[in-house]
Amino acid sequence: MRRLDLLAVACLSLGLMSGLAALAQDGITTGPLSHALEIPAHRWLAEVRKAPGTRLAPFTTDGCSGGLSGLWTFIAERYPAFAQAHEGVPPWEGCCVTHDRAYHAGGADPDPEASYAARIAADEALRRCVTATASERDAVLGVLYGMTEAQVRLLYRAIGAAMFHAVRLGGGPCTGLPWRWGYGYPHCWAMPGE
């Protein structure tokens, strides 16, 4: 990938991350406001999970949601050096699949408070996993992009934080979105037998 292309992608990404960080500082994605806004949806999901005839669908994953895996593949197809360095998939794709497993089931306990806590734990685990991926990649990426290992690790912390806030904002239960918390269960408005 040419340095200019990399800088354009990095600037766009940093702008998105900055916006998400600002929301986080305002307590939108965690804290009392998040809890108050989200708990009713966890109650609805609990009703769906307890309804007669409700079954958890087989697990599916799209890798990293929100088009991240697709964008990564798109870039890898066009820039051979990028594809070679990153093997065509985000280096944290395994983190996303693990996160999808947690989201698919919507937590072990359908109790709304337990479900809310499980979702936050899954999102925190995603952030930690993405950040930890830097230790496997910092030397390779440092050479490829002319960055120090510390810069690569800082970038991965920022990516992990951005992904955390993105899933906190867009992954709540009962949204109807394919990546929602509890997506392995029917939509909240599609109760069995209705």
N, C-alpha and C positions, 0 to 999 in steps of 0.2 A: 504494500500500500504506500503510495507516495506520501511524503510528510505533510503536504498541504491537505490531502484528503483526510489524513488522520486528524489533523488540527481541526478541520471542519466538523468531523464526527465528534471529536472531544468537546468542542465548544457547544454544540447542540446538546450533548449529553450533560455537560456541566450546567447548562441553563435549566434543564429539566430537574436535575438533582438539587439545584439551588431553590427552585420553586417548591419541591417536596420538602426540603429542609425547613423552609419558612413555615409551611403548614405544620410541620412537626413541632417547631418552637411555639406555635400558637396552641398546641395541645389538641389539634384536630384528630390526629390518628391514634392517640392514646390518651388515657386519663379520663376524668369524670364525664366530659362531654361525649367522648367516643363511647363510653359505657352506656350513657343514657340514650344515645341515638341507636345503638346497636342491639341492646338487650331485647327489645320487642321482636326483632327478627330472629333472635335465638329462641324465643318462646314459640314463634310460628314454626321454626324448624323442628323443635321438640315435638310439637303436635303432629307434624308430618311423620317423624320417625316412629312415634308411638301408635300411629293409625293402623288399624287392622289391614293386613295385606301389603304393608309397605316393606319393600326389600331394597337392600343396597345393590345398586347396579354393579356390574363388573368394572374393575378399575380401568380408567383410560387416562392418558396424559398427552399434553401437547408440548412437553418440554417446558421451556420458560414461556409463560403466558404473555399476553399483551403484544404478541408479535415479535418478542425478543429473539426467540429461536429462529423464526422466519427471517428477520432482518439479518441476523448473524449469518445464516445460510446464503442470503442474497449477496451480502458483502463478500463472503468467502468464494462464491462462484465467480465474482468479477475481479478479485485481487488474489492471485495465486500465492503471494508471500503471506498474506493474511491467512489464507486457508491452510498453508503449510504450518504456520506458527500455531494456529488454533484448532487444527484438525476439523474445520468445518462446523463445529458446534461450540456454543459458549463453554468455557472451561468450568463453569459452575452449573452446567446442565443437570448433573446428578443431584445437586442441591434442590433444583426446581422439581425434579421428579419426586424426591423425598417429600418436599412441601406439598406437591399434588396429592400424594398418598394421604397426608394428614387432612387436606381439604376435602378429598373425596369422601372420607368417612365422617367428617364433621366432628371429630373427637370421639373418645370412647364413651363418654357420659352425655346423654341428651339433655341433662339439666341445663337450663339457660346460663347460669353462672359458670358452671363447669365448662360448657361449650365456649363461652366467651374467653375464659382463661386458656383453654386449649388452643384457640385460634391465635391469641397473642403469643403463646409459647411456640407454636408452629412458625409464626412470622419471625420471631426472634431467632429461632433455629436457622431459618433461611438466611437471615442477615449474617449470623456467625459463620455459617457454612461458606457463603460467597466470600466473605472477608478472609477466611482461612485458605481459600483457594489461591490467594496471592503467593503464599509460601511455596506452592508447587510451580508457580509460573514467573516469579519475580526475576530470576536470572535470565530466562529466555526472553521475556518481554523487555527487560532492561536493555539487552543487546539489540533487539529488533527495533525498538522505538527510541533508543538513546536516552533512557530514563534510569535513574538510580533505583536500587531495590526499594528504598524508602518511598520514592515517588510511586512506584508500582503498588506498593502496599497501601499508600494513601488513596490511590485511585480505586482500589478494590474495596476499601472501607466506604468510600463515597458511593460506589455502585451497590454495595450491600445495603447501605442506608436508604438509597433511592428505591431499591426493590422492596425493602421493608415498608416504606411509606406508601408505595404504589399498591402493594397487596392490602395494606390496612385500609386504604381509601376505596379500592375497587373490588375487594374480595369478600365483602360481608355476606351473611346468609340471606336467602330469599330475595336476591336481586334479580334472578332470572338469567344472570350471566353464566356462561359455561364454566367459568373458573371460580364460582362462588363457594363459600364455605358450605360443605355438605352437598356438593354437586353430584354425588353418587345417589342421592335421594331424589324423588320427584320434586318438581317445583312446588313451592309452598301453596300456590293456588290450584295445584293439580292433585288434591287429596285422593287416595284410592277409593274407588266406589262411587265417585261423583261424576 
